[in-house]
């Protein structure tokens, strides 16, 4: 039983780490969607010329 428990705890940790990476990915995708939506509405990407993208690690 201990071996199975340890296996599932390890798998849980792995999945949680994957979920964190996916969270970062979806945040970047949402940022890009917002970026291009604003650019489409403005008719140009120049609206973002002075904005810098900050990616959190």
C-alpha positions, 0 to 999 in steps of 0.5 A, spaced: 500 500 500 505 504 501 508 503 494 501 505 491 500 511 495 507 514 494 506 513 486 500 517 487 503 522 491 508 523 486 503 523 480 499 528 483 506 533 484 507 531 477 500 533 475 500 540 479 507 542 476 504 541 469 498 545 471 502 551 473 506 551 466 499 550 463 496 556 467 502 560 465 501 558 458 494 560 458 496 567 461 500 568 455 495 566 450 490 571 454 495 577 453 496 575 446 488 575 445 487 582 448 493 585 444 491 583 438 483 585 439 486 592 441 490 592 435 484 590 431 480 595 434 485 600 433 487 598 426 494 598 427 499 594 432 502 601 433 497 602 439 502 597 443 508 601 441 510 603 448 508 597 452 513 592 454 511 585 455 512 582 462 513 575 463 513 572 470 517 566 471 
